[in-house]
Amino acid sequence: MIVFGDHVYDSKNEVTNILNKHVNYENIDLVIILGDLGYEIFDEFGIKGDKYFEQLEEIMKKIPVIFIAGNHDYSDEYELLFH
């Protein structure tokens, strides 16, 4: 299992690059992202949010990913994560 959180969209794609470089996905059953996605998700009319999830798309195709709401993910009553 891999657990990380409190990060934002990164134009250098660092989170995904680190995971792809150092993780053997055959030995990982689950990725848990510990919230605080809301810092920039809705910036630029949601474009930063789209880019953020596009970065994680390759990982999400390989293994299950669970998002846990953080204290900054309260926008629209946590609609991003629960609807």
N, C-alpha and C positions, 0 to 999 in steps of 0.2 A: 504494500500500500504506500502511496505517496500522498503527503498532506502539505499544502501550502496555501497562503492567503495574503490578504491585504496588499494586493498589487493592482496595477492598472494597465491599460493598453500601452504597449511599448513598441514604438515604430521599428525598433531593432529586433523585435520578436525574441527577446532574450529568454523568457520563460520556456517557450516552445523549443528553442534551440538547445537550451540546457537539458531539458527532458529528453529530447531526441538524441542528444549526444551521449548522455550518461545513463540512460535507462534501457534495460533489456525488457521490453514489453511482454515477453513470454513469462517473466517472473513477477509481473505486477498484475494484481487482480482489480485494483481500484485506485482512482485518484479522487481525493477530497479537496475541494477548494473552499477555504474557510472565509468566505464572505468579504465584505468591504469592496465589492465590485462597483459600487455606486459613485465612486469619486468622479469618473468621467464618462460613464455609460451613456448619459443623455447629452453630452457635449456635442456641438456641431450637428444638432438635430438628429442625434442618435448614431451618427457615422462612426464615432469612436467606439461605441458599443458594438456595432457591427464588425469593426476591425478586430476588436478584442476577441469576440467569439470565433471569427475566422482564424485567428492565430491558434485557438485551441481545437479547431475542427479536426486536424490530423490526429491529435491525441484521442479525441472523442470517438474517432472511427476505430481505434485499436482496442481501447479498454473503456469500461464504464467510468463516468465522471459524475460526482455528486457535488452540487453547489449548496453551501450552507449560508444562509443570510447573516450578514454582519450588521453592526450598528449604523453603517452608512448606506445600507441598502433599503432604506425605509420609503423611498420615493413611491408615491401612489400606493401606499400600504403594501409594500413588497410585491407589487404586481409583476415585476420582472421575473421573480423566482417562483411564484406560486400560481401563475395563470397560463 
